[in-house]
Amino acid sequence: MSKKHWLETALLIVGIVLSCLMFKTLMIHTDNTQLMDKVMQIKTTGEWIHHGNAATKMGALPGSFLTAVTAVPMMIWFSPYAACVVILLCHLLAYFFLRHVGYKLDTNFNPLLLVIFFWLNPWRVEQSELYNPGYLFLFSAVHLWSLYLLHVNPKSFWGSFWLAVGMGFCFQVHFSVLILGISFLYLFFTKKIKVNYLGLAAGVFVIGLSLIPWLLQTLAHKETVLQPASDTFLGKNLVLVYPVIKAVIYFFRMGSVYFGRHIFSEITFDWVTIAWLKTVIYYVFHGLKWVLALVTLLLSFRFFYSQYRNYKINSAKKEFNERPFIDHYVFSLFLGVVGAASLSPVEFNHWHFILCLPAILLFITLKPQGYFFHIWDKKKNTIIAATAVVFIIWNIFASLGSRSHSYLNDYHRDFMKHYNVTSGH
């Protein structure tokens, strides 16, 4: 194994440890208990709940997927950490799907950049949490992989099958799947991909089977699970305009260190017991973070705008269809964000864009010269090392003290206390 791959493996392990630290220090809140309640109901009554978490102003998610991936591992080991292992596994599988596609797109692909820019990225690590968006990384990566397969191997049965299965189960996890749906439609109608209708039908059939328990339970209880609130309607964000602009800005933020406020402006240092040291760390960190956020946000805007401009300029040229597939895919995701944000009846927040994050960071990994421009060739090793150090320190700070995390928390202990469960269970 080369030195580069040894280092990749070491950083992959570091990312796993950081994810476990996030799991351990997490504070139990409503998004977690929506899943835990389903587990406890099965444990106490034996009844399975065949719908997922509540979606903002849209009722509850259909299907048994979230109940199964939470309850089954906790039946084997009665601890929330068992369900957290599944989330971490989803993240790991997403990483290896991205790595696989990266090598297919560029034979000189450097996985060391992916393990730093994606795997250690606080955007990814902070999603190590027992709630539905935590599972989305896998569906995002499968979507990219299956569409790439349909691009290079038109009408692939398995590419079409896994596309349908991935999007179908993603629908049972989060309604932001609409982003992936619009992305697929763009690539399909512009003939960047061709589907195998038999594979697509097989995938839809599997998803249909998985929804039967939900349908039967819904009919038996005479519930209307998918129930939009009275003050919402499709296209509401398009009318309001601002939510669509906010969504577009978030797309660019995913390529920067301007993270969500819960791991940005709300990081505290209560774990530092020496008053003067706490003050120094606080002001140094919160001062530097804004510098890094501004610089990387400008780099992200410049990078994606230049890529978009080049994409549009070349769209009329004969060589356009010969562009790397990732160019078409990222543009389709951007259209997906604009379309989904316009149609959505609720304002988007950072978790609505998790489906975009893997592809965005893979895109940067494949084109570091475009992101860092001439500085990359001169300071490549410095940038790589500095990014890894900054991300590791940032993740540690966020896990020890932020809105949803504290060094005083113990997720397993707090779970047992919350549900009044004795250690003997």
C-alpha positions as CSV (number, residue, x, y, z in Angstrom):
1,M,0.0,0.0,0.0
2,S,1.4,3.4,-1.0
3,K,2.0,6.2,1.5
4,K,-0.9,8.1,0.1
5,H,-3.3,5.2,0.7
6,W,-1.9,4.6,4.2
7,L,-2.6,8.3,5.0
8,E,-6.1,8.0,3.5
9,T,-6.8,5.0,5.7
10,A,-5.5,6.8,8.8
11,L,-7.7,9.9,8.1
12,L,-10.7,7.6,7.4
13,I,-10.2,6.2,10.9
14,V,-9.9,9.7,12.3
15,G,-13.2,10.6,10.7
16,I,-14.9,7.5,12.2
17,V,-13.6,8.5,15.7
18,L,-14.9,12.1,15.2
19,S,-18.3,10.7,14.2
20,C,-18.4,8.5,17.3
21,L,-17.5,11.5,19.4
22,M,-20.4,13.3,17.8
23,F,-22.7,10.4,18.7
24,K,-21.5,10.3,22.2
25,T,-21.9,14.0,23.1
26,L,-25.2,14.5,21.3
27,M,-28.1,16.0,23.3
28,I,-31.3,14.1,22.9
29,H,-34.0,16.2,21.1
30,T,-37.2,15.8,19.2
31,D,-35.7,14.7,15.9
32,N,-34.0,11.8,17.8
33,T,-37.0,10.8,19.9
34,Q,-39.3,10.5,16.8
35,L,-37.2,7.5,15.9
36,M,-36.6,6.3,19.4
37,D,-40.3,6.4,20.2
38,K,-41.0,3.9,17.4
39,V,-38.4,1.6,18.9
40,M,-39.8,1.8,22.4
41,Q,-43.3,1.2,21.0
42,I,-42.1,-2.0,19.4
43,K,-40.3,-3.0,22.6
44,T,-43.3,-2.4,24.8
45,T,-46.3,-3.3,22.6
46,G,-44.8,-5.2,19.7
47,E,-46.5,-2.8,17.2
48,W,-44.5,-1.5,14.3
49,I,-45.0,2.1,13.1
50,H,-44.9,2.1,9.3
51,H,-44.4,5.8,8.8
52,G,-41.3,7.9,9.3
53,N,-40.6,11.2,11.0
54,A,-42.8,14.2,10.8
55,A,-42.0,16.4,7.8
56,T,-42.4,20.2,8.3
57,K,-46.0,21.1,7.5
58,M,-46.4,18.0,5.4
59,G,-47.6,15.3,7.7
60,A,-45.4,12.2,8.2
61,L,-43.0,10.4,5.8
62,P,-44.5,7.2,4.3
63,G,-42.9,3.8,4.6
64,S,-41.2,1.6,7.1
65,F,-37.6,2.3,6.2
66,L,-36.8,4.6,9.2
67,T,-38.4,2.3,11.7
68,A,-36.5,-0.7,10.4
69,V,-33.0,0.9,10.3
70,T,-33.5,2.2,13.8
71,A,-35.4,-0.7,15.5
72,V,-33.6,-3.7,14.0
73,P,-30.1,-2.8,15.2
74,M,-31.5,-1.8,18.6
75,M,-33.1,-5.2,18.9
76,I,-29.7,-6.7,18.6
77,W,-28.0,-4.2,21.0
78,F,-30.4,-2.1,23.0
79,S,-28.6,1.1,22.7
80,P,-29.0,4.2,20.5
81,Y,-25.4,3.6,19.5
82,A,-26.6,0.5,17.6
83,A,-28.8,2.7,15.3
84,C,-25.9,5.2,15.1
85,V,-23.7,2.5,13.7
86,V,-26.1,2.2,10.7
87,I,-25.9,5.9,10.1
88,L,-22.1,5.7,10.2
89,L,-22.2,2.8,7.8
90,C,-24.4,4.9,5.4
91,H,-21.7,7.6,5.5
92,L,-18.9,5.1,4.9
93,L,-20.7,3.5,2.0
94,A,-21.3,6.9,0.5
95,Y,-17.5,7.6,0.8
96,F,-16.6,4.5,-1.1
97,F,-19.3,5.1,-3.8
98,L,-17.8,8.6,-4.3
99,R,-14.3,7.2,-4.3
100,H,-15.3,4.6,-7.0
101,V,-16.9,7.3,-9.2
102,G,-13.9,9.6,-8.7
103,Y,-11.5,7.0,-10.1
104,K,-13.9,6.3,-13.0
105,L,-14.0,10.0,-13.8
106,D,-10.3,10.6,-13.5
107,T,-7.6,7.9,-13.5
108,N,-5.4,10.4,-11.6
109,F,-8.0,10.9,-8.9
110,N,-6.5,11.5,-5.5
111,P,-8.5,9.9,-2.7
112,L,-6.6,11.8,-0.1
113,L,-8.4,14.9,-1.2
114,L,-11.8,13.2,-0.9
115,V,-11.1,11.9,2.6
116,I,-10.2,15.4,3.7
117,F,-12.6,17.5,1.8
118,F,-15.6,15.2,2.3
119,W,-15.0,12.6,5.1
120,L,-13.4,15.1,7.6
121,N,-15.6,17.9,6.6
122,P,-17.8,19.3,9.5
123,W,-20.7,19.4,7.1
124,R,-20.5,15.6,7.0
125,V,-19.3,14.9,10.5
126,E,-21.9,16.9,12.3
127,Q,-24.6,14.8,10.6
128,S,-23.5,11.9,12.7
129,E,-26.8,12.0,14.5
130,L,-29.8,9.8,15.0
131,Y,-32.3,11.6,12.8
132,N,-33.6,11.1,9.2
133,P,-31.2,13.4,7.3
134,G,-28.2,11.4,8.7
135,Y,-29.1,8.6,6.3
136,L,-29.2,10.8,3.2
137,F,-25.5,10.6,2.3
138,L,-25.9,7.0,1.0
139,F,-28.9,7.9,-1.2
140,S,-27.0,10.8,-2.7
141,A,-24.0,8.7,-3.5
142,V,-26.1,5.9,-5.0
143,H,-27.9,8.4,-7.1
144,L,-24.6,9.8,-8.5
145,W,-23.2,6.3,-9.1
146,S,-26.3,4.9,-10.8
147,L,-26.7,7.9,-13.1
148,Y,-23.0,7.7,-14.0
149,L,-23.5,4.0,-14.8
150,L,-26.4,5.0,-17.1
151,H,-24.2,7.6,-18.7
152,V,-21.4,5.2,-19.6
153,N,-23.5,2.1,-20.0
154,P,-26.8,3.3,-21.4
155,K,-29.9,1.3,-20.5
156,S,-28.0,-0.6,-17.8
157,F,-30.5,-2.8,-15.9
158,W,-28.8,-2.5,-12.5
159,G,-28.1,1.2,-13.0
160,S,-31.8,1.8,-13.5
161,F,-32.8,-0.6,-10.7
162,W,-30.6,1.0,-8.1
163,L,-31.6,4.5,-9.3
164,A,-35.3,3.6,-8.6
165,V,-34.6,1.8,-5.3
166,G,-32.3,4.6,-4.0
167,M,-34.8,7.3,-4.8
168,G,-37.7,5.3,-3.5
169,F,-36.2,4.7,-0.1
170,C,-34.8,8.2,0.0
171,F,-38.5,9.3,-0.4
172,Q,-39.2,7.4,2.8
173,V,-36.4,9.4,4.6
174,H,-36.7,13.0,3.5
175,F,-38.8,14.9,1.0
176,S,-35.7,16.7,-0.3
177,V,-35.5,13.7,-2.6
178,L,-37.3,16.1,-5.0
179,I,-33.8,17.5,-5.7
180,L,-32.6,14.1,-7.0
181,G,-35.8,13.7,-9.0
182,I,-35.3,17.0,-10.9
183,S,-31.6,16.1,-11.4
184,F,-32.6,12.8,-13.0
185,L,-35.2,14.4,-15.2
186,Y,-32.7,17.0,-16.5
187,L,-30.1,14.3,-17.4
188,F,-32.8,12.1,-18.9
189,F,-34.4,14.7,-21.2
190,T,-31.1,16.1,-22.3
191,K,-30.0,12.6,-23.2
192,K,-27.0,12.5,-20.9
193,I,-28.4,9.1,-19.6
194,K,-30.6,6.4,-21.0
195,V,-32.6,4.1,-18.7
196,N,-33.5,0.5,-18.8
197,Y,-37.3,0.5,-18.3
198,L,-37.4,-3.1,-17.1
199,G,-34.8,-2.2,-14.4
200,L,-36.7,0.9,-13.5
201,A,-39.9,-1.1,-13.2
202,A,-38.2,-3.7,-11.0
203,G,-37.0,-1.0,-8.7
204,V,-40.4,0.7,-8.5
205,F,-41.9,-2.8,-7.8
206,V,-39.5,-3.3,-4.8
207,I,-40.4,0.1,-3.4
208,G,-44.1,-0.6,-3.9
209,L,-43.8,-3.7,-1.9
210,S,-42.0,-1.8,0.9
211,L,-44.9,0.6,1.1
212,I,-47.6,-2.0,1.5
213,P,-47.3,-2.2,5.4
214,W,-47.6,1.7,5.5
215,L,-50.7,1.6,3.2
216,L,-52.4,-1.1,5.2
217,Q,-51.7,0.6,8.5
218,T,-52.9,3.9,7.1
219,L,-56.2,2.4,5.9
220,A,-56.7,0.5,9.1
221,H,-56.3,3.6,11.3
222,K,-58.1,5.7,8.7
223,E,-55.3,8.3,8.9
224,T,-54.2,10.8,6.4
225,V,-50.5,10.7,7.0
226,L,-49.4,12.9,4.1
227,Q,-51.3,16.0,5.2
228,P,-50.0,19.5,4.2
229,A,-50.7,22.3,6.7
230,S,-53.5,24.7,5.8
231,D,-51.0,27.6,5.4
232,T,-48.8,25.9,2.8
233,F,-49.1,25.2,-0.9
234,L,-46.8,24.0,-3.7
235,G,-44.9,26.9,-5.1
236,K,-45.1,29.1,-2.0
237,N,-41.4,29.7,-1.9
238,L,-41.4,30.8,-5.6
239,V,-44.0,33.4,-4.7
240,L,-42.0,34.6,-1.6
241,V,-38.7,34.6,-3.7
242,Y,-36.4,34.9,-0.7
243,P,-36.5,31.2,0.2
244,V,-35.3,30.3,-3.4
245,I,-32.4,32.8,-3.1
246,K,-31.5,31.3,0.3
247,A,-31.5,27.9,-1.2
248,V,-29.1,29.0,-4.0
249,I,-26.8,30.6,-1.4
250,Y,-26.8,27.3,0.6
251,F,-25.6,25.5,-2.5
252,F,-22.5,27.6,-2.6
253,R,-22.1,27.4,1.2
254,M,-21.7,23.7,0.9
255,G,-18.4,24.4,-0.8
256,S,-17.2,26.6,2.1
257,V,-16.6,26.5,5.8
258,Y,-19.5,28.8,6.4
259,F,-21.3,25.9,8.2
260,G,-24.7,25.9,9.8
261,R,-24.9,28.2,12.8
262,H,-25.2,25.2,15.3
263,I,-21.5,24.4,14.5
264,F,-20.5,27.9,13.5
265,S,-21.7,30.7,15.7
266,E,-23.0,28.5,18.5
267,I,-19.8,26.7,19.5
268,T,-18.9,27.2,23.1
269,F,-15.9,26.3,25.2
270,D,-17.4,25.4,28.6
271,W,-15.1,22.4,28.7
272,V,-12.1,24.8,29.2
273,T,-11.9,25.4,32.9
274,I,-9.2,28.0,33.0
275,A,-11.0,31.4,32.5
276,W,-8.2,33.3,30.6
277,L,-7.5,30.3,28.3
278,K,-11.2,29.9,27.6
279,T,-11.4,33.6,26.6
280,V,-8.4,33.3,24.4
281,I,-9.6,30.2,22.6
282,Y,-13.1,31.7,22.2
283,Y,-12.0,34.9,20.5
284,V,-9.2,33.3,18.4
285,F,-11.6,30.6,17.1
286,H,-14.6,32.9,16.5
287,G,-12.3,35.5,14.8
288,L,-10.5,33.1,12.5
289,K,-13.7,31.3,11.6
290,W,-15.1,34.4,9.9
291,V,-12.0,34.9,8.0
292,L,-12.0,31.3,6.7
293,A,-15.7,31.5,6.1
294,L,-15.4,34.6,4.0
295,V,-12.4,33.4,2.0
296,T,-13.9,30.0,1.3
297,L,-17.3,31.3,0.4
298,L,-15.7,33.7,-2.1
299,L,-13.7,30.8,-3.5
300,S,-16.9,28.6,-3.7
301,F,-18.8,31.4,-5.5
302,R,-16.0,32.0,-7.9
303,F,-15.4,28.3,-8.6
304,F,-19.1,27.4,-9.2
305,Y,-19.8,30.5,-11.2
306,S,-16.9,30.0,-13.5
307,Q,-17.9,26.3,-13.9
308,Y,-21.5,27.3,-14.6
309,R,-20.4,30.0,-17.1
310,N,-18.1,27.6,-18.9
311,Y,-20.8,25.0,-19.0
312,K,-23.4,27.4,-20.5
313,I,-20.9,28.8,-23.0
314,N,-20.0,25.4,-24.3
315,S,-23.6,24.0,-24.2
316,A,-24.1,24.9,-27.9
317,K,-20.8,23.3,-29.0
318,K,-20.4,19.8,-30.5
319,E,-18.0,18.8,-27.7
320,F,-20.6,19.6,-25.0
321,N,-21.8,16.1,-24.6
322,E,-18.2,14.9,-24.2
323,R,-17.7,17.0,-21.0
324,P,-17.0,15.0,-17.9
325,F,-20.3,13.5,-16.5
326,I,-19.7,15.2,-13.2
327,D,-20.1,18.6,-14.9
328,H,-23.6,17.7,-16.1
329,Y,-24.5,16.1,-12.8
330,V,-23.6,19.1,-10.6
331,F,-25.5,21.4,-13.0
332,S,-28.5,19.1,-12.7
333,L,-28.2,19.2,-8.9
334,F,-28.2,23.0,-9.0
335,L,-31.3,23.0,-11.1
336,G,-32.8,20.5,-8.6
337,V,-32.1,22.9,-5.8
338,V,-33.7,25.8,-7.6
339,G,-36.7,23.7,-8.7
340,A,-37.3,22.0,-5.3
341,A,-36.9,25.3,-3.4
342,S,-39.4,26.9,-5.7
343,L,-42.0,24.1,-5.4
344,S,-41.5,23.5,-1.7
345,P,-44.1,24.9,0.7
346,V,-41.5,25.3,3.5
347,E,-38.3,27.3,3.7
348,F,-35.1,25.3,3.2
349,N,-32.4,24.9,5.8
350,H,-29.0,23.2,5.8
351,W,-30.3,19.7,6.2
352,H,-32.4,20.0,3.0
353,F,-29.1,20.2,1.0
354,I,-27.3,17.1,2.4
355,L,-28.2,15.3,-0.9
356,C,-26.1,17.9,-2.7
357,L,-23.1,17.8,-0.4
358,P,-21.3,14.6,-1.6
359,A,-21.4,15.6,-5.2
360,I,-20.3,19.2,-4.5
361,L,-17.3,18.0,-2.5
362,L,-16.4,15.3,-5.0
363,F,-16.5,18.1,-7.7
364,I,-14.1,20.2,-5.8
365,T,-11.9,17.2,-5.1
366,L,-11.7,16.5,-8.9
367,K,-10.9,20.2,-9.7
368,P,-8.8,21.6,-6.9
369,Q,-7.0,23.9,-9.3
370,G,-10.4,25.5,-10.3
371,Y,-11.3,26.0,-6.7
372,F,-8.0,27.3,-5.3
373,F,-6.8,28.6,-8.8
374,H,-3.0,29.3,-9.1
375,I,-2.4,28.9,-5.3
376,W,-3.0,25.2,-5.6
377,D,0.1,24.5,-7.7
378,K,2.3,26.4,-5.4
379,K,0.9,25.5,-2.0
380,K,-0.9,22.2,-2.6
381,N,0.6,20.3,0.3
382,T,0.1,23.2,2.7
383,I,-3.5,23.5,1.7
384,I,-4.1,19.8,2.2
385,A,-2.5,19.7,5.6
386,A,-4.1,22.9,6.8
387,T,-7.5,21.8,5.7
388,A,-7.2,18.5,7.6
389,V,-6.0,20.2,10.8
390,V,-8.7,22.9,10.7
391,F,-11.5,20.3,10.1
392,I,-10.3,18.0,12.8
393,I,-10.0,20.8,15.4
394,W,-13.4,22.2,14.3
395,N,-15.1,18.9,14.7
396,I,-13.6,18.4,18.2
397,F,-14.8,21.9,19.3
398,A,-18.3,21.3,17.8
399,S,-18.6,17.9,19.5
400,L,-17.5,19.2,23.0
401,G,-19.7,22.2,23.1
402,S,-22.3,23.5,20.6
403,R,-26.1,23.8,20.4
404,S,-26.7,20.0,20.3
405,H,-23.5,18.7,21.8
406,S,-21.7,18.8,25.1
407,Y,-18.8,17.1,26.7
408,L,-21.1,16.4,29.7
409,N,-23.5,14.3,27.6
410,D,-23.5,10.5,27.3
411,Y,-26.0,9.6,24.6
412,H,-26.6,6.0,25.8
413,R,-27.0,7.1,29.4
414,D,-29.3,10.0,28.5
415,F,-31.4,7.7,26.3
416,M,-31.9,5.2,29.2
417,K,-32.8,8.0,31.6
418,H,-35.2,9.7,29.1
419,Y,-37.2,6.5,28.7
420,N,-36.7,5.4,32.3
421,V,-35.1,2.1,31.2
422,T,-33.0,0.2,33.7
423,S,-29.6,-1.1,32.8
424,G,-30.8,-4.7,33.0
425,H,-32.9,-4.2,29.8
